Amino acid sequence: MTLALLLVRANHVVSLETIIKELWEDNPPRSGATTAQTYVYQLRRLIEGDRSSGTGKDVLITKPPGYALLVEPEQIDGTRFQRLTADAHRLMEADRPDLAALKLREALEMWPGPALANVEPGPVLEGYIAALEEQRMQALNLRIGADLKLGRHHQMVAELRSLTVEHPYNEWYHGLLVFTLGRIGRRHEALEAYSRTCRVLSEELGLSPSNELRRIQDAVLHDRAIDPLQSMASSIGSRSA
């Protein structure tokens, strides 16, 4: 847990107080400070044992009011992920969804499972995990947008069906599924998907479908062309879970 906290804040000072809070929340033992310092010492010894030259002291440094883990930015998966997604954003703005999709796939392949899945997080790490998961979702949404711009509608159906099950209240995914099914000539399935979404929203949340989702349903119903990404843009991240 201590190592995970230092890693998510790599190259920044993590205070001893923050480490104690992560380990014991608001109920640390009397020996909390000493125990936390011992954990850092043990980490330093482990780092020293893994290095062929130098010592752990020049990697895990003491710097008031706490400690900092010094690493090259590209050694941290999170930093590489952020660089790749930033590159993809620029490529999308430059109307290169083909290259953006490649960057985003490379970034998303770095996620074999939930963030810090092998760590039992405390209150501090829980916040970082939530932020990392949000970044992953944004990258996934951008990659879906890139693939749709490339006309990969047939390939997207299975993934969008899975995402609507995993995120049953996310109208963005439901809207894209409705659009994609209609786009490939499966209008009856598109309208069935829209009806299911309406039932879920009504029965479980007491909500009506958003205007954006209704516009997509209307376009499918009347066989009109529509840009689903533009239509749903205002609903990304809202009314979702």
Secondary structure as GFF3:
##gff-version 3
##sequence-region A 1 241
A	DSSP	alpha_helix	2	8	.	.	.	ID=ss1
A	DSSP	beta_strand	14	15	.	.	.	ID=ss2
A	DSSP	alpha_helix	16	24	.	.	.	ID=ss3
A	DSSP	alpha_helix	32	50	.	.	.	ID=ss4
A	DSSP	three_ten_helix	56	58	.	.	.	ID=ss5
A	DSSP	beta_strand	60	63	.	.	.	ID=ss6
A	DSSP	beta_strand	66	69	.	.	.	ID=ss7
A	DSSP	three_ten_helix	73	75	.	.	.	ID=ss8
A	DSSP	alpha_helix	77	93	.	.	.	ID=ss9
A	DSSP	alpha_helix	97	108	.	.	.	ID=ss10
A	DSSP	alpha_helix	123	149	.	.	.	ID=ss11
A	DSSP	alpha_helix	153	166	.	.	.	ID=ss12
A	DSSP	alpha_helix	171	183	.	.	.	ID=ss13
A	DSSP	alpha_helix	187	200	.	.	.	ID=ss14
A	DSSP	pi_helix	201	205	.	.	.	ID=ss15
A	DSSP	alpha_helix	211	221	.	.	.	ID=ss16
A	DSSP	alpha_helix	228	231	.	.	.	ID=ss17
A	DSSP	three_ten_helix	233	235	.	.	.	ID=ss18
###
